Amino acid sequence: MSVNISDFISKHQVIGQPINLAKDEKTSLWNRLLETLQDDAKNLEHLQALTALKIMSRDKTNLDDLIDERMINQLLKFTGIAPDLLRKNLTDQIQAVISEAQRCLHNFLLQSGVARALCAKNETLPGIMNLVPSFRDLNIPHAILVFDLKIAFLITALCQETRKQMYLEQRGVPRLLALIQSLVSNAKDRGQERSGTHPTLSCEEVNVLNEVPWNCINLLNNVPIKCTDPLLGTLKKDIVPSGIEELEYDGSGMNAIQAILNVLLHKIDHPGEDTSLQDAITPVLCVLCNLSRYHRQVRKYLRARILPPLKDVSHRPEVGNDARNKLCKLLTSTSDSVAQTVAEFLFILCKESVSRLVKYSGYGNAAGLLARRGLMLGGRGDNAGNYSDEEDSDTEEYLENAHKVNPIVGCVEPTRPSPFEGMSEEQKEYEAMKLVNLIHELNNVGVVKPAIPGPDGRPQEIDHVLQLQEAAARNAGTANDTNEDSDQDEN
């Protein structure tokens, strides 16, 4: 049965809508699209064919069976990556074709191992990196350049064998730095043309600059950690615009570290329309974790920026717009990867001290990491001995209110009237037993599984809810231990 291309596009153009085609129908449509794209005489149909292909590329079902070298080569042709003939005469129609082809290739790399294997060996990466230095001469629109960089990032992120090629053969770092310098120079030139007004980057230039650190961060995730020493160096004044202040901490330059932190905070707020929060921030968090473990100065600098000495403890750690608030909010993210990586990062900044992590994030937010590490009863992580000891940095404001802080939520809770006020002892006992019975019933049907910290510090399932009371009495001092005087740390 033949599928009408226009009807297919109209029916499935909404992102996330399932493609209800049988396998033979999908194969037939795929072959028709490939035939159309290979026929230069059907140039008026190419854009529609690419749109239909883009929709098909969103569904990974049987995609590996359909993709072959012929389709990838056609996409490279229509993206203008290899060869780049399309980009030398950019009309509105050609730009639309390039844009749709880029999106097809981008989706293929995300969804198909076959596509990744083919693109790792062909001219995709060399073609993009050869175009990067010439985007200004070719007058390539910024929107097209952004997708070039997205494709380059996906290849290097998902195909390990291309990372060395990107770093050495394609000279990825100097070429990307040159791109940044070119964009900044454009802004400076515009400022001078406007009688010395302050240089301002356009929204399109900002989008490109936001995409470049993705490639740079991916590179940092794949180089030996000892190769990151130059990040703590001084600024090279010949490649940065005037007016950029050099950040120094503990004798080391921190501009690069601050730039990575800025990328993280930006991606938390704006992960991107086509990117999940996990894909957006996990690579940045991994870089910051590695740098914080290896460089003491980096850990101290990031701690000062993210976990400064506490003053206001009237709000929960996850409430607010500071870096600490944004990260603590992610500790309960629905994405396990995000929650675990954020927790690991904050734990490193706290020198793997449970009491310090609970102090800054609240026991409830930190419970996931503590359960995985076997630290629900307190203590320190396995690598805690690798961190040096410094003096206590608690503020007077915090010390005045520390005894009022509820360690579960990480703040001073407002005073509320007791729900037992006015009740007799018999009434209190009756209500308590009602609650015990309800929890016991929920446990019996499997809705909840009550647990207590076991001897190994990990959650241990209990047989009866009355064991909760026994555990509470046995561990009465545990909550107070979370704010013990092991909070000694640097400013």
C-alpha positions in Angstrom: 0.0 0.0 0.0 1.4 3.4 -1.1 1.6 6.2 1.5 0.9 9.7 0.3 3.8 12.0 1.4 1.7 15.1 1.9 -0.8 13.2 4.0 2.0 11.6 6.0 3.5 15.0 6.8 0.2 16.6 7.7 -0.7 13.7 10.0 2.6 13.3 11.8 4.1 16.8 11.9 3.5 17.3 15.6 6.6 16.2 17.6 5.9 13.1 19.7 3.0 11.8 17.6 3.5 8.1 17.0 4.1 6.9 13.4 1.4 4.4 12.7 2.9 2.6 9.7 3.4 -1.1 9.1 7.0 -2.2 8.5 6.4 -2.7 4.8 4.7 0.7 4.4 7.6 2.4 6.2 10.1 0.7 3.9 8.2 1.6 0.8 7.9 5.3 1.9 11.7 5.3 2.8 12.6 4.0 -0.7 10.4 6.6 -2.4 12.0 9.4 -0.4 15.5 8.2 -1.2 14.6 7.9 -4.9 13.3 11.5 -4.9 16.4 12.9 -3.1 18.7 11.2 -5.6 16.9 12.6 -8.6 18.2 16.1 -9.3 15.3 16.7 -11.7 12.9 16.6 -8.7 14.5 19.5 -7.0 11.1 21.1 -6.2 10.1 18.0 -4.3 13.3 17.8 -2.2 12.2 20.0 0.7 9.0 18.0 1.1 10.9 14.7 1.0 13.3 15.9 3.6 10.5 17.0 5.9 8.9 13.5 5.6 12.3 12.0 6.3 12.8 14.2 9.4 9.5 13.0 10.8 10.5 9.4 10.1 13.8 10.0 11.9 12.1 10.7 15.1 10.9 7.1 15.5 13.8 4.7 16.0 11.7 1.6 15.3 13.4 -0.3 12.5 15.6 2.8 11.7 18.8 0.8 11.7 17.3 -1.6 9.1 16.5 1.4 6.8 19.6 3.6 7.1 22.5 2.9 4.7 25.4 4.8 3.1 23.2 6.0 0.2 20.9 8.0 2.5 23.7 9.4 4.6 25.5 10.6 1.5 22.4 12.3 0.2 21.9 14.1 3.5 25.5 15.3 3.5 24.9 16.6 0.0 21.8 18.5 1.1 23.3 19.9 4.3 26.1 21.4 2.2 28.7 19.7 4.4 30.3 17.5 1.8 30.6 18.9 -0.7 29.8 22.5 0.3 28.5 23.6 -3.1 25.0 24.5 -1.7 26.4 27.0 0.7 28.0 29.1 -2.0 24.7 30.4 -3.4 22.3 30.6 -0.5 18.8 31.4 -1.5 15.8 31.1 0.8 14.8 27.8 -0.8 18.4 26.4 -0.4 18.5 27.5 3.2 15.3 25.7 4.0 16.6 22.5 2.3 19.9 22.7 4.3 18.0 23.2 7.6 15.7 20.2 7.0 18.6 18.0 6.0 20.6 19.0 9.1 17.7 18.1 11.3 17.4 14.7 9.6 21.1 14.0 10.1 20.9 15.2 13.8 18.0 12.8 14.5 19.7 9.9 12.8 22.8 10.4 15.0 20.6 10.4 18.1 18.5 7.4 17.1 20.7 5.0 15.0 23.9 3.2 15.8 24.2 2.5 12.0 24.1 6.2 11.3 26.7 7.0 13.9 29.0 4.3 12.6 28.7 5.6 9.0 29.2 9.3 10.0 32.3 8.4 12.1 34.0 7.3 9.0 32.8 9.6 6.3 33.3 13.3 5.7 30.7 14.6 8.2 33.2 15.8 10.9 36.0 16.9 8.5 33.4 18.7 6.4 31.9 20.6 9.4 35.3 21.6 10.8 36.5 22.8 7.4 33.4 25.0 7.1 33.7 26.6 10.6 36.6 28.9 9.7 34.9 30.0 6.5 31.4 30.7 7.8 32.0 34.5 7.6 33.4 34.4 4.0 30.5 32.2 2.9 28.0 34.3 4.8 26.6 31.2 6.4 23.5 32.0 8.5 24.0 31.5 12.2 21.1 29.1 12.5 22.8 26.7 10.0 26.1 27.1 11.9 24.4 26.2 15.2 23.2 22.9 13.7 26.6 22.2 12.3 28.0 22.4 15.8 25.2 20.3 17.2 26.0 17.5 14.7 29.7 17.8 15.4 29.0 17.5 19.1 26.8 14.4 18.7 29.4 12.6 16.6 32.2 13.2 19.1 29.9 12.5 22.1 28.5 9.2 20.8 31.4 7.9 18.7 34.5 7.5 20.8 36.8 6.9 17.8 36.1 10.5 16.5 37.3 12.3 19.6 41.0 11.9 18.8 40.2 12.9 15.2 38.4 16.1 16.4 41.3 17.0 18.7 44.3 16.3 16.6 43.4 15.9 12.9 40.7 18.5 12.8 42.4 20.9 15.2 39.0 21.3 17.0 40.2 23.5 19.9 41.9 26.3 17.9 39.2 26.3 15.3 36.5 26.7 17.8 38.5 29.4 19.6 38.9 31.2 16.3 35.1 31.0 15.8 34.6 32.6 19.2 37.1 35.3 18.4 35.5 36.0 15.1 32.0 36.5 16.6 33.4 38.8 19.3 35.3 40.8 16.7 32.1 41.2 14.7 30.4 42.6 17.7 33.4 45.0 18.4 33.3 46.2 14.7 29.6 46.9 15.0 30.2 48.9 18.1 32.8 51.0 16.5 30.5 51.7 13.5 27.9 53.0 15.9 30.2 55.8 17.2 31.9 53.7 19.9 28.9 52.2 21.5 29.4 49.1 23.7 29.7 45.9 21.5 26.6 43.8 21.7 26.2 40.2 20.5 23.1 39.4 18.5 20.7 36.7 19.6 22.0 34.5 16.7 25.6 35.0 17.8 24.7 34.1 21.4 23.2 30.9 20.1 26.4 30.0 18.3 28.5 30.8 21.4 26.3 28.7 23.6 26.8 25.8 21.2 30.6 26.0 21.1 31.0 25.2 24.9 29.2 22.0 24.3 31.9 20.8 22.0 34.6 22.2 24.4 33.0 20.4 27.4 32.7 17.2 25.6 36.4 17.5 24.8 37.2 18.1 28.5 35.3 14.9 29.4 37.5 12.9 27.3 41.0 14.2 27.9 43.2 12.9 30.8 42.5 15.0 33.9 46.2 16.0 34.2 45.8 17.8 30.8 43.4 20.3 32.4 46.1 22.2 34.3 46.1 25.0 31.7 42.5 25.8 32.6 43.8 27.3 35.8 46.2 29.6 33.9 46.0 33.3 33.2 44.0 34.8 30.4 45.6 35.4 27.0 44.8 39.0 26.4 45.2 38.6 22.6 42.2 36.4 22.3 39.7 38.0 24.7 37.9 41.3 24.4 39.0 44.2 26.5 37.1 44.7 29.7 37.1 41.0 30.7 38.2 40.9 34.3 40.6 38.1 35.2 39.3 35.9 38.0 41.8 34.6 40.5 41.4 32.3 43.5 44.1 30.9 45.7 46.8 31.9 43.1 45.0 30.3 40.1 43.1 31.8 37.2 39.4 30.8 37.4 37.9 32.3 34.2 37.6 29.0 32.5 36.0 27.4 35.6 33.6 30.2 35.9 32.7 29.9 32.2 31.9 26.2 32.7 29.8 27.0 35.8 27.9 29.7 33.7 27.2 27.1 31.1 25.8 24.7 33.7 23.5 27.4 35.2 22.3 28.5 31.8 21.5 25.0 30.7 19.6 24.3 34.0 17.3 27.3 33.1 17.3 26.8 29.3 18.1 23.1 28.4 16.9 23.7 24.8 13.8 22.7 22.9 15.3 19.6 21.3 17.4 18.5 24.3 16.4 16.8 27.6 17.7 18.3 30.9 19.8 15.1 31.3 21.6 15.5 28.0 22.0 19.3 28.6 23.6 19.3 32.0 25.1 15.8 32.7 28.3 16.4 30.6 28.9 19.8 32.3 28.4 18.2 35.8 30.8 15.4 35.0 33.5 18.0 34.0 33.0 19.9 37.2 33.1 16.8 39.3 36.4 15.7 37.7 38.0 19.1 38.0 36.8 19.5 41.7 38.3 16.1 42.6 41.6 16.8 40.9 42.2 20.5 41.6 41.8 21.6 45.2 41.6 25.3 44.1 38.7 24.5 41.7 36.8 22.7 44.5 37.3 25.6 46.9 36.3 28.2 44.2 33.2 26.3 43.2 32.2 25.8 46.9 32.6 29.5 47.5 30.3 30.2 44.5 27.7 27.5 45.0 27.8 26.7 48.8 28.9 29.9 50.5 28.6 30.1 54.3 25.0 30.0 55.3 23.3 33.0 56.7 19.6 32.7 55.9 18.1 29.4 57.0 14.5 30.5 56.9 13.9 28.9 53.4 14.3 25.4 52.1 17.6 24.8 50.2 15.7 24.2 47.0 13.8 27.5 47.1 15.4 30.5 45.5 17.4 31.5 42.4 21.0 31.0 43.6 23.2 28.2 42.3 22.7 26.2 45.5 18.9 26.4 45.2 18.9 25.3 41.6 21.1 22.4 42.2 19.3 21.2 45.4 16.0 21.3 43.5 17.5 18.8 41.0 18.3 16.4 43.8 14.7 15.2 43.5 14.6 15.3 39.7 12.5 12.6 38.0 15.7 11.8 36.0 17.8 9.4 38.1 20.9 10.4 36.1 20.4 14.1 36.8 19.7 13.6 40.5 22.7 11.3 41.0 25.1 13.5 39.2 24.1 16.6 41.0 24.3 14.8 44.3 27.8 13.6 43.5 28.9 17.1 42.6 27.5 18.6 45.8 29.0 15.8 47.9 32.4 16.5 46.4 32.1 20.2 47.2 31.3 19.2 50.8 34.4 17.0 50.9 32.3 13.9 51.1 31.0 14.9 54.6 27.4 13.7 55.3 26.9 16.3 57.9 28.0 19.1 55.6 25.9 17.9 52.7 22.8 17.6 55.0 23.5 21.1 56.3 23.4 22.6 52.8 20.8 20.5 51.1 18.6 18.9 53.8 18.5 15.2 54.7 15.4 14.6 52.5 17.1 16.0 49.4 20.3 14.1 50.1 18.7 10.8 51.0 19.1 9.2 47.6 22.9 9.6 47.6 23.2 8.6 51.2 21.1 5.4 50.6 23.3 4.5 47.6 26.5 5.1 49.5 25.4 3.4 52.7 25.7 6.7 54.6 22.2 7.1 56.0 23.6 6.9 59.5 26.1 9.6 58.9 29.9 9.5 58.4 32.0 10.4 55.4 32.5 9.0 51.9 35.3 6.6 50.9 37.4 9.4 49.4 36.9 11.9 52.3 40.5 11.4 53.4 41.7 12.9 50.2 40.5 16.4 51.2 42.5 18.7 53.5 41.0 20.2 56.7 40.4 23.9 57.1 38.9 26.1 59.7 35.3 26.4 60.5 33.5 29.1 58.5 30.0 29.1 60.0 28.5 32.6 60.1 27.1 34.2 63.3 23.7 34.2 61.7 23.8 30.5 61.1 25.2 29.7 64.6 22.4 31.7 66.2 19.7 29.5 64.4 21.5 26.2 63.9 19.6 24.6 66.9 16.3 25.5 65.3 17.1 24.0 61.8 15.1 20.9 60.9 17.8 18.7 59.3 15.2 16.9 57.1 14.2 19.9 55.2 17.3 22.0 55.8 15.7 25.1 57.2 14.0 26.6 60.2 10.3 25.7 59.9 7.6 28.2 61.0 6.0 27.4 64.4 2.8 25.6 64.0 0.2 24.6 66.6 0.4 21.0 67.7 -2.2 18.8 66.1 -2.5 17.0 69.5 -3.4 20.2 71.3 -6.5 19.7 73.5 -6.4 15.9 73.1 -6.3 13.6 76.1 -3.6 10.9 76.3 -6.1 8.3 75.3 -7.1 10.2 72.2 -3.5 10.7 71.2 -2.8 7.0 71.5 -5.9 6.2 69.5 -4.9 8.5 66.6 -1.4 7.1 66.7 -2.6 3.5 66.4 -4.9 4.5 63.5 -1.9 5.8 61.7 0.1 2.7 62.4 -2.7 0.5 61.1 -3.1 2.5 57.9 0.7 2.3 57.2 0.6 -1.4 58.0 -2.3 -1.9 55.5 -0.5 0.0 52.8 2.6 -2.1 53.4 0.6 -5.4 53.2 -0.8 -4.4 49.7 2.6 -3.3 48.5 1.8 0.5 48.1 4.6 1.5 50.5 7.6 -0.4 51.8 8.7 1.1 55.1 12.4 0.9 55.8 15.0 1.9 58.4 18.8 2.5 58.0 20.4 -0.9 58.4 23.8 -1.6 60.0 25.5 -0.9 56.6 23.9 2.5 56.4 21.6 1.5 53.5 17.7 1.2 53.7 16.6 -2.1 55.2 13.0 -3.2 54.7 11.0 -3.9 57.9 8.4 -6.5 58.7 6.1 -4.3 60.9 5.7 -0.5 61.2 6.2 -0.8 65.0 9.9 -1.3 64.1 10.0 2.3 63.0 9.4 3.3 66.7 12.1 1.0 67.9 14.6 2.4 65.3 13.7 6.0 66.2 14.5 5.3 69.8 17.7 3.5 68.9 18.9 6.2 66.6 17.6 9.2 68.5 21.0 11.0 68.3 21.5 10.5 64.6 19.6 13.6 63.5 21.6 15.8 65.8 24.8 14.3 64.5 24.1 15.8 61.1 24.9 19.3 62.5 27.9 18.3 64.6 31.0 20.4 64.6 32.5 18.5 61.6 31.4 21.5 59.4 34.9 22.8 59.4 35.8 24.0 56.0 37.3 26.8 54.0 35.5 30.0 53.1 
